[in-house]
Amino acid sequence: MSFSLDYASIDHPRWKNLPPPPGFSNLPSANAKTPAKVAAAAAASYAALKEKRAWDLAISPAKSLPMQAFMLYMSGGGVQIFSMGIVLMLLLTPFKNIAGMNTAFAPFAPATSNVKSLNTLPLQKMAYLACNLLTLAVGLWKCRSMGLLPTGTGDWLAFETRGLSPEISLL
């Protein structure tokens, strides 16, 4: 038994009135964009993507704050090796991030600007700086709650001098 398909019997005008399947659009060549317009649109979308990624990098220190706060809570309030390691990490990381800020934002800088300039992506860099300072503030708060920061008057007694008492003679 043989099977054959005759394509000549298909009625083409009947199938031309069907809408295109989802996701397919049959654009006529008259409405097609010129290569210059396509290149400009691609460059604009690439610039928008770079700016979005720069904002993601800018707020990334704030995204890790809840996890770091939980680690601080779990480390306890005493001065122990694990709590000191976590606090040290929390205090040093913002300084490392701020020192390497221009290098971190270099891939997202516009092609026409200087990568090392502070005028390149200024809002993103200010947000990055603020998020790192917030992380530093959490670390300093933990140091204060552990009693490592000199906050009371008793912490400065070594630097105080006694006043001279007046000599009194009762004779």
Residue frames relative to the residue before (quaternion, step in Angstrom):
aa qw qx qy qz dx dy dz
M 1.0000 0.0000 0.0000 0.0000 0.00 0.00 0.00
S 0.1038 -0.8038 0.5848 0.0327 3.54 -0.74 1.05
F 0.2272 -0.7629 0.5963 0.1035 3.49 -1.16 0.72
S 0.0246 0.7947 -0.6057 0.0304 3.57 -0.91 0.86
L 0.2535 -0.7538 0.5933 0.1244 3.53 -1.16 0.72
D 0.1944 -0.7881 0.5780 0.0840 3.54 -0.74 1.09
Y 0.2518 -0.8035 0.5263 0.1186 3.58 -0.35 1.27
A 0.5639 0.6125 -0.3879 0.3955 3.60 1.13 -0.36
S 0.6611 0.5300 -0.3158 0.4269 3.58 1.13 -0.50
I 0.5181 0.6341 -0.4257 0.3851 3.64 1.26 -0.14
D 0.3357 -0.7468 0.5459 0.1778 3.56 -0.84 1.04
H 0.2954 -0.8115 0.4828 0.1452 3.62 -0.19 1.31
P 0.6557 0.5115 -0.3620 0.4210 3.71 0.76 -0.72
R 0.6138 0.5557 -0.3588 0.4309 3.58 1.08 -0.56
W 0.7116 0.4525 -0.2514 0.4751 3.63 1.05 -0.68
K 0.5713 0.6210 -0.3821 0.3767 3.64 1.14 -0.38
N 0.6673 0.5213 -0.3043 0.4362 3.63 1.11 -0.52
L 0.5174 0.6365 -0.4270 0.3806 3.60 1.21 -0.07
P 0.4808 -0.6457 0.4904 0.3338 3.62 -1.05 0.64
P 0.5731 -0.5831 0.4275 0.3857 3.60 -1.16 0.46
P 0.5951 -0.5757 0.4090 0.3836 3.60 -1.13 0.50
P 0.6480 -0.5193 0.3658 0.4203 3.62 -1.17 0.41
G 0.7877 0.2916 -0.2422 0.4857 3.54 -0.97 0.94
F 0.6918 0.4130 -0.2739 0.5251 3.60 1.24 -0.10
S 0.0248 0.7743 -0.6322 0.0121 3.54 -0.92 0.88
N 0.2750 -0.7613 0.5709 0.1375 3.52 -0.83 1.03
L 0.0782 -0.8230 0.5625 0.0082 3.56 0.00 1.31
P 0.4045 -0.6866 0.5353 0.2801 3.56 -0.89 0.82
S 0.6124 -0.5957 0.3815 0.3531 3.56 -1.14 0.60
A 0.5748 0.5885 -0.3905 0.4131 3.63 1.15 -0.37
N 0.7176 0.4248 -0.2515 0.4912 3.62 1.08 -0.64
A 0.4567 0.6933 -0.4538 0.3238 3.60 1.22 -0.09
K 0.4749 -0.6760 0.4886 0.2807 3.55 -1.06 0.80
T 0.5088 -0.6211 0.4959 0.3308 3.51 -1.19 0.54
P 0.6377 -0.5424 0.3671 0.4055 3.62 -1.11 0.46
A 0.6166 0.5444 -0.3574 0.4424 3.62 1.06 -0.60
K 0.6588 0.4938 -0.3111 0.4748 3.58 1.00 -0.80
V 0.6352 0.5227 -0.3270 0.4652 3.56 1.02 -0.78
A 0.6624 0.4999 -0.3055 0.4668 3.60 0.95 -0.85
A 0.6510 0.5063 -0.3200 0.4664 3.60 1.00 -0.79
A 0.6535 0.5003 -0.3151 0.4726 3.59 0.98 -0.80
A 0.6491 0.5081 -0.3201 0.4668 3.59 0.99 -0.77
A 0.6510 0.5059 -0.3188 0.4677 3.59 0.99 -0.79
A 0.6500 0.5096 -0.3191 0.4648 3.59 1.00 -0.79
S 0.6736 0.4749 -0.3101 0.4739 3.60 0.93 -0.80
Y 0.6227 0.5265 -0.3406 0.4679 3.61 1.10 -0.64
A 0.6462 0.5036 -0.3199 0.4759 3.60 1.01 -0.78
A 0.6479 0.5055 -0.3202 0.4714 3.60 1.00 -0.78
L 0.6407 0.5165 -0.3228 0.4674 3.59 1.03 -0.74
K 0.6436 0.5110 -0.3230 0.4694 3.59 1.00 -0.80
E 0.6533 0.5009 -0.3229 0.4670 3.60 0.98 -0.76
K 0.6351 0.5221 -0.3284 0.4650 3.59 1.02 -0.77
R 0.6628 0.4917 -0.3023 0.4770 3.59 0.97 -0.81
A 0.6105 0.5351 -0.3509 0.4667 3.60 1.11 -0.64
W 0.6495 0.4912 -0.3225 0.4825 3.61 1.00 -0.74
D 0.6144 0.5393 -0.3495 0.4578 3.60 1.03 -0.70
L 0.6607 0.4855 -0.3000 0.4876 3.57 1.01 -0.82
A 0.6394 0.5580 -0.3319 0.4118 3.59 0.99 -0.81
I 0.7724 0.3333 -0.1943 0.5046 3.60 0.93 -0.78
S 0.4001 0.7421 -0.4663 0.2680 3.61 1.21 0.09
P 0.6298 0.5082 -0.3827 0.4457 3.70 0.94 -0.55
A 0.6465 0.5106 -0.3301 0.4608 3.60 1.06 -0.63
K 0.6143 0.5555 -0.3530 0.4352 3.58 1.11 -0.58
S 0.7051 0.4463 -0.2737 0.4783 3.59 1.09 -0.58
L 0.4536 0.7168 -0.4362 0.3002 3.61 1.23 -0.12
P 0.6572 0.4998 -0.3581 0.4360 3.68 0.78 -0.74
M 0.6495 0.5031 -0.3239 0.4691 3.59 0.98 -0.77
Q 0.6668 0.4904 -0.3079 0.4690 3.59 0.96 -0.81
A 0.6276 0.5217 -0.3390 0.4680 3.59 1.04 -0.71
F 0.6383 0.5099 -0.3272 0.4748 3.60 1.02 -0.74
M 0.6326 0.5174 -0.3318 0.4712 3.60 1.02 -0.75
L 0.6422 0.5114 -0.3257 0.4689 3.60 1.00 -0.77
Y 0.6411 0.5223 -0.3210 0.4617 3.57 0.99 -0.83
M 0.7068 0.4643 -0.2667 0.4624 3.57 0.90 -0.92
S 0.6243 0.5580 -0.3535 0.4170 3.63 1.12 -0.46
G 0.4850 -0.6930 0.4203 0.3285 3.59 1.20 -0.29
G 0.5534 -0.6467 0.4353 0.2932 3.53 -1.34 0.16
G 0.5784 0.5977 -0.3781 0.4065 3.58 1.23 -0.09
V 0.5051 -0.6135 0.5061 0.3352 3.51 -1.33 0.31
Q 0.1920 0.7658 -0.5785 0.2049 3.55 -0.19 1.36
I 0.6975 -0.4960 0.3091 0.4146 3.56 -1.23 0.31
F 0.6812 0.4829 -0.3078 0.4561 3.62 0.92 -0.81
S 0.6668 0.4842 -0.3134 0.4719 3.58 0.92 -0.84
M 0.6402 0.5124 -0.3320 0.4663 3.60 1.03 -0.69
G 0.6361 0.5260 -0.3280 0.4594 3.60 1.02 -0.72
I 0.6649 0.4907 -0.3008 0.4760 3.56 0.96 -0.85
V 0.6621 0.4923 -0.3095 0.4727 3.59 0.94 -0.83
L 0.6348 0.5230 -0.3324 0.4616 3.59 0.98 -0.77
M 0.6401 0.5089 -0.3186 0.4794 3.58 0.99 -0.81
L 0.6746 0.5019 -0.2904 0.4568 3.56 0.96 -0.87
L 0.6882 0.4627 -0.2870 0.4795 3.59 1.09 -0.58
L 0.7157 0.4629 -0.2685 0.4489 3.62 0.98 -0.72
T 0.5995 0.6069 -0.3637 0.3742 3.60 1.01 -0.72
P 0.6625 0.4895 -0.3478 0.4479 3.68 0.82 -0.73
F 0.6422 0.5160 -0.3390 0.4544 3.60 0.99 -0.71
K 0.6389 0.5093 -0.3252 0.4762 3.59 1.01 -0.77
N 0.6666 0.5089 -0.3036 0.4523 3.58 0.94 -0.88
I 0.6703 0.4867 -0.3043 0.4704 3.58 0.93 -0.86
A 0.6430 0.5210 -0.3301 0.4541 3.60 1.01 -0.74
G 0.7691 0.3307 -0.1847 0.5148 3.61 1.03 -0.68
M 0.2604 0.8141 -0.4897 0.1722 3.57 1.20 0.46
N 0.6821 0.4787 -0.3081 0.4590 3.63 0.83 -0.89
T 0.6419 0.5113 -0.3238 0.4710 3.58 1.03 -0.71
A 0.6511 0.5212 -0.3180 0.4508 3.58 1.02 -0.76
F 0.7405 0.3983 -0.2226 0.4934 3.59 1.02 -0.77
A 0.4212 0.7392 -0.4503 0.2708 3.63 1.23 -0.09
P 0.6788 0.4855 -0.3381 0.4350 3.68 0.82 -0.72
F 0.7167 0.4572 -0.2521 0.4624 3.59 1.15 -0.48
A 0.4803 0.6781 -0.4355 0.3461 3.59 1.26 -0.07
P 0.5427 -0.5987 0.4645 0.3624 3.59 -1.09 0.64
A 0.6087 -0.6034 0.3817 0.3459 3.56 -1.11 0.70
T 0.7042 0.4792 -0.2707 0.4484 3.60 1.09 -0.62
S 0.6760 0.5006 -0.2986 0.4509 3.62 1.19 -0.11
N 0.5519 -0.5793 0.4869 0.3503 3.51 -1.37 0.31
V 0.4649 -0.7132 0.4536 0.2636 3.57 -0.73 1.07
K 0.7298 0.4513 -0.2384 0.4548 3.61 0.95 -0.86
S 0.5198 0.6549 -0.4153 0.3584 3.60 1.22 -0.16
L 0.4757 -0.6619 0.4982 0.2956 3.56 -1.12 0.67
N 0.6027 0.5655 -0.3549 0.4371 3.59 1.25 -0.30
T 0.5779 0.5553 -0.3810 0.4610 3.58 1.26 -0.13
L 0.8389 -0.0707 -0.0179 0.5394 3.58 -0.67 1.16
P 0.0702 0.8574 -0.5094 0.0233 3.65 0.76 0.90
L 0.6614 0.5064 -0.3348 0.4405 3.63 0.91 -0.77
Q 0.6531 0.5071 -0.3183 0.4636 3.56 0.98 -0.81
K 0.6633 0.4985 -0.3123 0.4626 3.58 0.99 -0.79
M 0.6358 0.5081 -0.3390 0.4719 3.61 1.05 -0.67
A 0.6423 0.5062 -0.3257 0.4745 3.60 1.00 -0.76
Y 0.6290 0.5291 -0.3202 0.4709 3.60 1.04 -0.80
L 0.6541 0.5057 -0.3010 0.4753 3.57 0.98 -0.88
A 0.6636 0.5044 -0.3063 0.4597 3.60 0.92 -0.89
C 0.6606 0.5006 -0.3143 0.4628 3.60 0.94 -0.81
N 0.6584 0.4869 -0.3142 0.4802 3.59 1.02 -0.72
L 0.6376 0.5050 -0.3346 0.4759 3.60 1.04 -0.67
L 0.6054 0.5377 -0.3488 0.4719 3.58 1.12 -0.60
T 0.6341 0.5120 -0.3217 0.4820 3.59 1.02 -0.76
L 0.6433 0.5137 -0.3125 0.4739 3.58 1.01 -0.83
A 0.6398 0.5255 -0.3241 0.4577 3.59 1.02 -0.79
V 0.6316 0.5148 -0.3363 0.4723 3.60 1.01 -0.73
G 0.6502 0.5122 -0.3126 0.4660 3.59 1.01 -0.78
L 0.6625 0.4870 -0.3060 0.4799 3.59 0.98 -0.79
W 0.6085 0.5392 -0.3518 0.4639 3.59 1.07 -0.68
K 0.6583 0.4965 -0.3154 0.4699 3.59 0.96 -0.81
C 0.6233 0.5236 -0.3419 0.4695 3.60 1.03 -0.74
R 0.6473 0.5118 -0.3160 0.4682 3.59 1.00 -0.80
S 0.6879 0.4737 -0.2973 0.4626 3.59 0.92 -0.85
M 0.6563 0.4779 -0.3134 0.4926 3.61 1.18 -0.42
G 0.5058 -0.6693 0.4099 0.3580 3.59 1.25 -0.18
L 0.4643 0.7013 -0.4308 0.3271 3.59 1.17 0.42
L 0.6761 0.4405 -0.2985 0.5096 3.60 1.21 -0.30
P 0.4208 -0.7008 0.5079 0.2717 3.60 -0.94 0.80
T 0.0727 0.8352 -0.5375 0.0902 3.57 -0.15 1.27
G 0.7088 0.4378 -0.2652 0.4854 3.61 1.13 -0.41
T 0.6409 -0.5275 0.3842 0.4041 3.57 -1.27 0.25
G 0.6112 0.5681 -0.3492 0.4264 3.57 1.12 -0.57
D 0.6067 0.5681 -0.3550 0.4279 3.58 1.17 -0.41
W 0.7342 0.4114 -0.2158 0.4952 3.58 1.22 -0.44
L 0.3416 0.7799 -0.4753 0.2216 3.61 1.22 0.22
A 0.6093 0.5704 -0.3609 0.4162 3.60 1.03 -0.59
F 0.7182 0.4380 -0.2480 0.4804 3.58 1.13 -0.55
E 0.5705 0.5839 -0.3918 0.4244 3.61 1.25 -0.06
T 0.2467 -0.7441 0.6007 0.1572 3.53 -1.17 0.63
R 0.4351 -0.6744 0.5261 0.2812 3.53 -1.15 0.60
G 0.4465 -0.6727 0.5202 0.2783 3.49 -1.03 0.74
L 0.5222 -0.6224 0.4755 0.3374 3.57 -1.18 0.54
S 0.3445 -0.7288 0.5507 0.2167 3.52 -0.88 0.91
P 0.4938 -0.6528 0.4705 0.3297 3.59 -0.98 0.71
E 0.4466 -0.6785 0.5129 0.2777 3.54 -1.07 0.77
I 0.0526 -0.7887 0.6125 0.0032 3.50 -0.85 0.98
S 0.0842 -0.7753 0.6250 0.0356 3.55 -0.90 0.96
L 0.2608 -0.7934 0.5346 0.1293 3.55 -0.72 1.03
L 0.5903 0.5983 -0.3763 0.3898 3.64 1.13 -0.02
